[in-house]
């Protein structure tokens, strides 16, 4: 992997749309000193070796552990990680959060955002039956009309029925 490159000392993928986890090879790199992953779609777990690398990101891991690599969920920092100039990753204000590790800002999430995240995480676009997929994440269709969503007369979601696998369904 990329982390196995013997002379790799700096790797910046900030502000892209990279999805997934940080490869384990980055944790075993003897030359990597700076890893910038802010504002992507990176999720846990971070390789423990990165969090224990005392020279990572200017030594930020010495005082902040994994937050010196990427701010955890529900926190943010201008660079996406706790650095020496700041006291660490800052907690999001009440009613706000972050979606991924290494966030540089917090935001408020709508019902559409939350249900869309669930759809993505559950593999809806590839694993759900066509009758479910046709209505989900379609902004021209009200959420209460998305397949499997049931709302009351005020438009509040009262139940959800999601396919869990080919022959099992998950009820909420």
N, C-alpha and C positions, 0 to 999 in steps of 0.2 A: 503494500500500500504506500500511499504518499508519505506517511509518517516514517517509513523505512529508508527514505532517502538520506544518505550519510551526511550530507552538508546542509540539510534543511534547518535553518535557524529561525526563520520568520515565515508565518503563513497567515494571510489575511483574506478571509472570505466574507467579511462584514457586508451587510446590506445587500444580500442576494436572496434567492428563494430556495436555498439548500435545505432539504428536509432529511431528518433522521438523527442518528446519534454520531458522536465523534468516534472515529475508528480507534480501536485499541492500539494500533501501531503508533499513534501519536504519543501514547503514554510511555512507550519503551524507547522513543527516540532519544539518543544521547546528545543530539545537537539542537533540538528545538527549544527556543527560549521565549518566543512570542507567538501566541495563537490568538487571533482575533476572529471571533465568530458572531459578533453582535448582529441583531436584527435579521436572523434567519429563522428557520423552523426547526431548531435543534431541541431535542428533548433528552431527558435522563435515560440512562445513567451516563455521567461523565466518567471516563476511565480514571480510576483512583490514582494511578501513577502521575497523571497530569496535576491532580490536586496536591500531590506530595512533592512535586518538582519545585523546590524552593527558589529557583531562578526564573520561573515562568512569569511572563508579563511584568518584567521589572521587579520581581520578588513579591508580587501581590499575593501569591499563594502562601507566603510565610505568615501573614497576619490574617488571611481570609479563607484559606483552604480552597475548596472548589469554587467559591464565589470569586476568587482571584482569576479563575478561568472564564466563568460565565455567571452572571447574577441568576439566582434561583427563581422559580416561579413566584409571582407576587411581589417581586422586587425589580429595581431598575438602577441604572447608572449611565452617565453620559457615554462611556466607552463600552458598556455592556458587561463590564466586570468591575469588581472592587479594586481600585488602584490605590497607590500609596498616598496620593494627594487628598483622598476623601476618607470618610470613616467607614466606607463599605457600601454595599448595595442598599439603596433606600427602599423602604417599604411603600407599596402603593397606597394611595389614599383610600378611605372607605368607599366601597362601591366600585372600585377599579381593580384591575389585575393585569397580568401579562399572560400570554399564551405559551411562550417558549422561553428557554434559557437564553441569557444574554440580551435581554431587552434593554432598550435605551429610553423607553417611556411606558407608562401605564395607560390603559384605556378602559372605557365602559363597554360592556358587551351587551348586545341586544339579544332577544330571544332567537332571532334569525341566526346571529353569530354562533350562539351556543348549540343550537340544533344542527347547524352546518358543520361545526367541529365534530359533533357526535357522529354525523353521517360519514365524515372523512375518516375518523378513527376506526369506525366499524366497517370500513371498506365498502360503503354503500354503492359507489359507482361501479364496482366490479363484482360484488357478492350478493347484493340484494336483487330480488326479482324485479323484472322490468316495470311492473305496475307500481312498485315503490319508487324506483329511480325517476320515473317520468315527472313526478311532481316536486321532488326534493330539490332544494337550492335554486328554485325558479322564482325569481323575485316578482314575476307577474302573477303568481299564484299565492293567495293568502296562506299563511302557515296553517291555519285551521283546515285547509283543504289538502294539505300534504298527506299522502297515503300513510295511514297508521296513526295520525294525530286526531284526537277528539277534543273539541272545545265546548265550553258551555255557551249560553246565550250572550254573555258579555265578551266572548272571544278569548277567554282564559283557557289554557290547556288543562284538561282534566285527566287525560290518560294518553298513553303512547303504546303502540304495538309495533315492535321492530323485529325483523327476521334476525335470528341469532346465527343460524347455520342453515344448511339445505333442508333439514327436517325438524328444526326446533325454532321456536319463537320466544323472544324475551318480551315480557309484559312489564309496563311501568305504571 
